[in-house]
Amino acid sequence: MIAVDTNLLVYAHRAESTFHDQARRAIAALAAARASWAIPWPCVHEFYGVVTNARAFQPASSTAQASLQLTRWFASPSLVLLHEGANHWSTLHALLVPGRVIGGQVHDARIAAICIEHGVDEFWTADRDFNRFPTLTVRNPLVI
């Protein structure tokens, strides 16, 4: 199963993004396929917060636009929404201590732990910070 990070969701949603077309096509292909694909819940929350933030975008996406985009992705019958499981703390702890994760990096570790818990085969992101978690296979689908 492939899981998708916030940055790809934002790029797919925001037409002015340099990577808009590539990200939109990549996510559309996942959504149309029969194979399961995933979005971790923290990425859903972050997506909504980022695209509706007037400091990040002028104009920002309206709450209706952000909600509609999420509703469209949620309509994919192969989408799985990932959340913390029963072993979350042990999985997260195994990333935090050896990786010396602190501050804002904890958010990425949380997402990585959720993906690892759910057996994600590949995590798609344009964020190189996820490479600090060697037990998570990371790929940037925007780079050929």
N, C-alpha and C positions, 0 to 999 in steps of 0.2 A: 504494500500500500504506500502511496505517495502522500505526504502531508505538505501543506502550503503555508508559508510564512506570511506575516502581515505585509511586508514590503511588496510582494508580488500581487497581493490583493489590492493594495493601494494603486500600484502601477496599472493594473487591469481596469480599475475603476476611473482613474483620473486621466482624461484624454490628453492633457498637456504633458504628461510624463514622457520622457525620452523613450522609455521602455514599454509604453502603453500597448502598442500593437502586439509585440512579442508576448507580453504577460497575458493579455486578453486571449490570444490564441492558445497559449499553454494551458490556461485554466479552462477555457472552453473545451479543449480536447479532453482534459481530465473529466469534466462534467458530462461529456457526451459518451464516454467510454463505459463499458460494462464493469471494468475493474473498479474496486473500491478506491476512493481517494479521501483525503481528510483535511479538515481544518481544526486545529486546536482551539478550544474556547477562548483562551487568552488572546489569540490572534483575531478572533471575531471582535472582542471588546476593544482591542487596540486599533483595529481597522476603523471601527465606528468613531472612536475618539480622534484619530488622526485626520480622517477625511472631513469631519465636521468642524475642525479647528481652524478658525479664521486667521490664526497666526501662521499656520502652515500653508494655507491656500487662500488665494483671493480670486474669485469668491470661494469659500468653503462649500463643500457639498451640504445640501440641506439635510435635515434629519429624514425627510421623506425619500430623498435620493439614496442616502446611505442604507436606509431600511429596505428599499426596493432592491438594491444591489444584493444585499444579504439574502433577501427572500428568493431572488432568482438563483443564487448559488445553492441555497437550501433545497430548492426544488429538484436538484439533481438526485435521481434515485440511487446513485452510487456513492453519494457523500456520506461520510461518517464524521460526526463532531466528537472530538476527543476531549476528555476531561481527566482530572486527577483520579487515579484508582486507589485500591486498597494498599498498594505497595509504594505509593508516591513518595513518602518521606525517605524510604531506604534508597530508592532510585535517585531522587534529588540529592540526597546526602552524598551518594557515591560520585556525583558530578561536582558538588560544591567544594568539598574538602580537597581532593586531589587537584582540581582545576584552580584552586585558590580564588574562587569566584566571590566577588564582593560587589556592593552597590548595585548599580543598574544592570550589571551582568546577571543578577539573580533572576530577572525576568526571562532572559534567554535560557538560563538553566532550567527554569520551570517548564518552558515549552519543550526543551530537549527531553526532560524527564518524562513528560506526558507522552511524547512520541515514542520513546524507548519502551515505556510501560505497555503501549498498545502495539508494539512490534512493527512500527513504521519501517519500511524498507529504505525509503529515501525521503529526505526533508529538502524541499525546494525553497531556496532563499537566495537573495543577493547579498546577504549579510555574512561576511567572512568570520565574524565573531563566533559563529556556531562551530567552526572548525576546532575550537578548543575542547569539544566534547567528542573524543575519539570513538565512542560506542554508538554514535549517531552518524549515519552516512548522509552527507550533505552534498547537494548539487545545485548549481546555479543554472536554471534552464534558459537564461537569457544569454549565456555565453556558449557559442558553438564550438 
